Amino acid sequence: MNKVKVEAFLSTPTCSGGISLTRLLKEIDEEFGDKVEIVTCKGRNELFEKYHLTATPAVVVGELVRIMGVCPSKESLVSALKEAGME
């Protein structure tokens, strides 16, 4: 089974949205850890530029920018994971 890759981009220092996203990703990892691979990036880096991100927090699911500038609801993130192939 392939895991769905989730890349989370947070600002430095972390803003309130980033703190909320970090908590949400921990919840997702606890619930779907065998189905997702979570990578967290802080500050601007090559991936931030590659995805043409302009705001944080941002979430990339399976190479597609799904959320930018806000922390998503758990339902929104789970929906994005399922669209990316998580069973």
C-alpha positions as CSV (number, residue, x, y, z in Angstrom):
1,M,0.0,0.0,0.0
2,N,1.3,3.4,-0.9
3,K,1.3,6.1,1.7
4,V,-0.1,9.5,0.8
5,K,2.5,12.2,1.3
6,V,1.5,15.3,3.2
7,E,3.9,18.2,3.2
8,A,3.2,21.0,5.8
9,F,4.8,24.4,5.5
10,L,5.0,26.5,8.7
11,S,6.4,30.0,9.3
12,T,9.3,30.8,11.5
13,P,8.4,31.7,14.2
14,T,5.3,29.6,14.1
15,C,2.0,31.5,13.9
16,S,-1.2,30.5,15.5
17,G,-2.3,28.8,12.3
18,G,0.9,26.8,12.2
19,I,0.4,25.7,15.8
20,S,-3.1,24.5,15.0
21,L,-1.9,22.7,11.9
22,T,0.9,21.0,13.9
23,R,-1.8,19.7,16.3
24,L,-4.0,18.6,13.5
25,L,-1.2,16.7,11.8
26,K,-0.4,14.9,15.0
27,E,-4.1,13.9,15.2
28,I,-4.0,12.7,11.5
29,D,-0.8,10.8,12.2
30,E,-2.3,9.0,15.2
31,E,-5.4,8.1,13.3
32,F,-4.0,7.3,9.8
33,G,-0.3,6.9,10.5
34,D,-0.1,3.7,8.4
35,K,-1.6,5.5,5.4
36,V,0.1,8.9,5.4
37,E,3.7,10.2,5.4
38,I,3.9,13.6,7.0
39,V,6.8,16.0,6.3
40,T,7.0,19.3,8.1
41,C,9.0,22.2,6.7
42,K,9.7,25.5,8.6
43,G,10.5,28.7,6.8
44,R,11.2,29.2,3.1
45,N,13.1,26.4,1.4
46,E,13.4,24.8,-2.1
47,L,10.0,23.0,-1.7
48,F,8.3,26.2,-0.7
49,E,9.6,27.8,-3.9
50,K,8.8,24.7,-6.0
51,Y,5.2,24.8,-5.1
52,H,5.0,28.6,-5.6
53,L,3.6,29.0,-2.1
54,T,2.9,32.6,-1.0
55,A,1.5,32.1,2.6
56,T,1.8,29.8,5.5
57,P,0.5,27.6,6.9
58,A,0.2,25.5,3.7
59,V,-0.5,21.9,3.0
60,V,0.6,20.0,0.0
61,V,-1.1,16.6,-0.5
62,G,0.3,14.2,-3.1
63,E,2.2,17.0,-5.0
64,L,-0.9,19.3,-5.1
65,V,-1.2,22.5,-3.1
66,R,-4.4,21.9,-1.2
67,I,-4.5,24.6,1.5
68,M,-2.6,27.9,1.8
69,G,-2.9,30.7,4.4
70,V,-5.1,28.9,6.9
71,C,-5.2,25.8,9.0
72,P,-7.8,23.4,7.5
73,S,-10.5,21.6,9.4
74,K,-9.9,18.0,10.1
75,E,-12.7,17.1,7.6
76,S,-11.1,19.2,4.8
77,L,-7.7,17.5,5.3
78,V,-9.1,14.0,5.5
79,S,-11.1,14.8,2.3
80,A,-7.9,15.9,0.6
81,L,-6.1,12.8,1.7
82,K,-8.9,10.6,0.3
83,E,-8.9,12.4,-3.0
84,A,-5.2,11.8,-3.2
85,G,-5.8,8.0,-2.8
86,M,-5.8,7.3,0.9
87,E,-8.2,4.4,1.6
